[in-house]
């Protein structure tokens, strides 16, 4: 039996259908043999009845059931009968499920010769866009004529992300951040007539939409499309709308391929009639299918010329069609999203069906965002503060904040220290089978990433809560003094939002509970300031220093010969001294030298620039000159700037110099650069192929490698990485360096640095069997030149970004030698053998801990003794003298001992009693403790709030429980006054209570 061509996993809702005979096939449905196990998935071709009644050449009818006819094409002229049982799975009776819609769409176009291709990643190859925003993105190079087509036409179900309208999610019926775009594409094969007729057939026959509910839009000048819709398809004139360029004309840019569009709209309220119907009315219409006819090339002057190869690009919104077919009021209540909403409702202990509008909006936000988050993380996007990472972090934080608004605490299941995002993500993963089958295999990493990010953000939110409490107290206090309405300033609301991620809605809700209004206008002003600053920062790019641009007019690109030689004779083309051009520079001057060619490597790709010297030999009319080069940079294209100092003689433009690279330093850089490639290969083997480079430094004394990963590496993993690298070094493998087209390099599996721009021709550095990367840096000839590799440190530098620093080659020898020297000194000091150092140090640390504990115990006893002495100083206040108030300073008692003293007093003094103790444990340090018995707390006085206000007088703050709290400050000179204020306020409050 010949192989089946498997392209896409089938829907889950297929039923087994036994077939008694079989033959070699290339079909679109799932097939597997008992004897020959096959990958389960969609295959390339199918015929769907009643769309076609003709058998393709070499086809046989397999089985007709429930109106769906599958035909399998033989891959050989003669087809022997099957001896094995073939199982064909087909759709259940639910033809309107999201999975069924996707399946039907792909099947429909596969039966018309389209190649079914998988969805591209949400992280596109296209550097002009951050995320995959449309189904046509993976075909953009074909449409733009940059690469030849591989198939004449294709069909896909593409995962997409758009966040430009994120504020509208949940508030409208159709806005989403994550959605699936079903598309059919023609690359010079069929054009307008076929695209229109198939779109109509798919909509009305396959999906059964009522023809009289479908409206059409066309470009105002596209008479051809209008005629096809009206004359050949039969859509009445009054349901075809001509729209302008803004709505119905697609362009790829200022110039390039473009063309008119035609869209199909569904009418939810045909009873409103035809007169004055507006297709932009979301309450009545929804556009679900868009057809783009790429038929023109837009020239520089704005004129249009016909394209030689006319293309078709279409997009059908899966969630939108599901809404129509499932007869639900919005996209969120389809079976593609609603199960996620139900899970969120369960955790929030609310019912979506009876919830108010705001609660429903919040649940929709969670349902939508969680799909985007899960698929982004699955495609390798790690939460961070830049680029794609910021998109996923922003969405995660919106979900966490929204969950808190809904009242979800902890994991929503009783664990207040837990996270609820993983529980909802489980539902997203469960629904992912036919969207992206890889999501389930990556689920553990997704859940872990979500848990970590949520808990980290919750900590930030909690800090915001404390700050909000302080700001509300200040607003109430200020309003009480001035007799005004308490108001939280816009600056404070913005601080909570911007720095602590505290949502404005929660700030407003909490403030209103306390009787405080918030200045939303002021908040909007602060937001606008930030936007302007952000735009200014993004729009300001420093392109040149000094008069560099003027120099560039007379200087050609530098010829780099440093791969093959570390020495060259070159001509000085330009000189720069103190940022300005010069003709000559003398001894002691710091200069920038531009040569016509150079062996010096200029800093790029993480590798620092070479060091070395420029020489002019002493001659008859030429004194000797020496320039020490300490850095080389690229600027203004491919011009190498040699930075250094003239150590002897003088340098002139037009003179010939001998350029010599420091051989030893270059070798150190080569060793570290190749070791960096080995490190990346080892990381992918040990922690997973999904990890990728996020930055690097290749220096003479060390290497630094930044990579995407969500946790610290284990000691065992670091050991394994070192072992792998040192093993590859010991293998003494010859490196291979080739220059080839970028396309060929990628096909060969070469790793490209994310964000790096490459030309059509690239340099590929390969350690055979280990690593292959696009790299312009310098490398060793044989891995044995590296000699040895050792990791110095591994640490986190940002959320989801780890950094490894390591040494190799000569730096490795120096590192090991230095460590050996330290161990010898330590052994001599401790008078032990090297293998006994650890035990001896542990013993010393234990002795030190015991001594500290004894010291702490003695200090605590001393503090308790001092407390017992001052206990008799407690004041009796209240009408019947029932309240005891003790406020004292215990000199230099440390915070822990002060706490012990307060606990002793509160246990010793009869209830009700209030104790405030203060001390100055060190320079510029104040420690405060408040301890109240239940009788005091019952009077409405809380220790945390009370001591926090007192601590402010000492330049500090603090808080705690109603019965016990600690605080600190940095103004010891104010302690006496602060304690006096505490005493007077307690006496005043309790005297009033006593009356």
JOPE-V274541 format. One record per backbone hydrogen bond with DSSP energy under -0.5 kcal/mol. CO is the residue of the C=O (numbers start at 1). NH is the residue of the N-H. If there is no record, write none. Layout:
co	nh
CO	NH
CO	NH
//
This chain:
co	nh
4	6
5	7
5	44
8	42
12	14
13	92
15	90
17	88
19	86
22	82
24	75
28	43
30	89
32	87
35	37
36	33
42	7
42	8
45	28
47	49
48	51
48	52
56	59
58	74
60	72
63	65
63	70
65	68
67	69
68	65
68	70
70	62
70	63
72	60
73	26
78	80
85	34
86	19
86	88
87	89
88	17
90	15
93	95
94	97
97	101
98	102
99	103
100	104
101	105
102	106
103	107
104	108
105	109
106	110
107	111
109	112
109	114
110	113
114	116
115	117
115	155
122	124
122	132
126	129
131	133
132	161
134	137
135	138
136	139
137	140
139	142
139	143
140	144
141	146
141	147
142	145
152	187
153	115
154	185
155	117
156	183
158	181
160	179
163	166
165	168
165	169
166	169
168	171
168	172
173	331
175	170
177	162
179	160
180	182
180	318
181	158
182	316
183	156
184	314
185	154
186	188
186	312
191	195
192	196
193	197
194	198
195	199
196	200
197	201
198	202
199	203
200	204
201	205
201	206
202	207
203	209
210	213
211	214
213	215
213	267
215	265
216	241
217	263
218	243
219	222
221	223
222	226
223	227
224	228
225	229
226	230
227	231
227	232
228	232
228	233
229	234
229	235
236	239
237	240
239	216
239	241
241	218
241	243
243	220
244	247
244	248
245	249
248	261
250	259
256	298
257	252
258	295
258	296
259	250
260	293
261	219
262	291
263	217
263	265
264	288
264	289
265	215
266	268
266	286
269	272
270	273
274	277
277	279
278	281
280	282
281	284
281	285
284	268
286	266
288	317
289	264
290	292
290	315
291	262
291	293
292	294
292	313
293	295
294	311
295	307
296	258
297	299
297	305
298	256
299	302
303	299
305	297
308	310
310	188
311	294
312	186
313	292
315	290
315	317
316	182
316	318
317	321
318	322
319	323
320	324
321	325
322	326
323	327
323	328
324	327
330	333
331	334
334	337
334	338
337	340
337	341
338	342
339	343
340	344
341	345
342	346
343	347
344	348
345	349
345	350
346	349
350	352
351	355
352	355
356	360
357	361
358	362
359	363
360	364
361	365
362	366
363	367
364	368
365	369
366	370
367	371
368	371
368	372
369	373
370	374
371	375
372	376
373	377
374	378
375	379
376	381
377	380
380	382
386	389
386	390
387	390
387	391
388	392
389	384
389	393
390	394
391	395
392	396
393	397
394	398
395	399
396	400
397	401
398	402
399	403
400	404
401	405
402	406
403	408
404	407
407	409
409	412
414	416
415	411
415	418
420	424
421	425
422	426
423	427
424	427
424	428
425	429
426	430
427	431
429	432
430	433
432	435
432	436
436	439
437	441
438	442
440	443
442	446
443	447
444	448
445	449
446	450
447	451
448	452
449	453
450	454
451	455
452	456
453	457
454	458
455	459
456	460
457	461
458	462
459	463
460	464
461	465
462	466
463	467
464	468
465	469
466	470
467	471
468	472
469	473
470	474
471	475
472	476
473	477
474	478
475	479
476	480
477	481
478	482
479	483
479	484
486	517
487	489
488	519
489	493
490	494
491	495
492	496
493	497
494	498
495	499
495	500
496	500
496	502
497	501
501	503
503	507
504	508
505	509
506	510
507	511
508	512
509	513
510	514
511	514
511	516
512	515
517	488
518	520
519	523
520	524
521	525
522	526
523	527
524	528
525	529
526	530
527	531
528	532
529	533
530	534
531	535
532	536
533	537
534	538
535	539
536	540
539	541
541	543
545	548
547	550
547	551
548	552
549	553
550	553
551	554
552	555
558	560
559	561
559	598
561	564
561	565
566	661
568	659
570	657
571	573
571	596
572	654
574	594
575	582
576	592
577	580
579	547
580	577
582	575
583	653
585	651
586	589
589	591
589	646
590	578
591	644
592	576
593	595
593	642
594	573
594	574
596	559
598	561
598	562
601	610
603	634
604	607
606	698
607	604
611	662
612	629
613	660
614	627
615	658
616	625
622	619
625	616
626	647
626	648
627	614
627	629
628	630
628	645
629	612
631	643
632	603
633	641
635	639
636	638
638	558
638	640
639	635
640	642
641	633
641	643
642	593
643	630
643	631
644	591
645	628
645	647
646	588
648	626
649	587
651	585
652	655
655	572
657	570
657	659
658	615
658	660
659	568
660	613
661	663
662	666
663	667
664	668
665	669
666	670
667	671
668	672
669	673
670	674
670	780
671	675
672	676
673	677
674	678
675	679
676	680
677	681
678	682
679	683
680	684
681	685
682	686
683	687
683	688
688	691
692	708
695	694
695	706
697	699
697	704
698	608
702	699
703	806
704	697
705	804
706	694
706	695
707	709
707	802
714	718
715	719
716	720
717	721
718	722
719	723
720	724
721	725
722	726
723	727
724	728
725	729
726	730
727	731
728	733
729	732
733	783
734	768
736	766
738	764
740	762
741	745
742	746
743	747
744	748
745	750
746	749
751	774
753	756
760	742
762	740
762	764
763	765
763	775
764	738
764	766
765	773
766	736
766	768
767	770
767	771
771	767
772	751
773	765
773	775
781	735
782	785
783	786
784	787
786	788
786	809
788	809
790	807
793	805
795	803
798	801
800	709
801	797
801	798
802	707
803	795
804	705
805	792
805	793
806	703
807	790
808	811
809	813
810	814
811	815
812	816
813	817
814	818
815	819
816	820
817	821
818	822
819	823
820	824
821	825
822	826
823	827
824	828
825	829
826	830
827	831
827	832
833	836
833	837
834	837
836	840
837	841
838	842
839	843
840	844
841	845
842	846
843	847
844	848
845	849
846	850
847	851
848	852
849	853
850	854
851	855
852	856
853	857
854	858
855	859
856	860
857	861
858	862
859	863
860	864
861	865
862	866
863	867
864	868
865	869
866	870
867	871
870	873
871	874
875	877
875	885
877	883
878	881
883	877
884	914
885	875
886	916
888	918
890	893
891	920
894	898
895	899
896	900
897	901
898	902
899	903
900	904
901	905
902	906
903	907
904	908
905	909
912	884
913	933
914	886
915	931
916	888
917	929
918	890
919	927
922	925
925	922
926	969
927	919
928	967
929	917
930	965
931	915
933	936
933	937
934	938
936	939
936	941
937	940
940	942
942	946
943	947
944	948
945	949
946	950
947	951
948	952
949	953
950	953
951	954
951	956
952	955
954	970
954	971
957	968
959	966
961	944
962	943
963	932
964	961
965	930
966	959
967	928
968	957
969	926
971	974
972	975
974	978
975	979
976	980
977	981
978	982
979	983
980	984
981	985
982	986
983	987
984	988
985	989
986	990
987	991
988	992
989	993
990	994
991	995
//
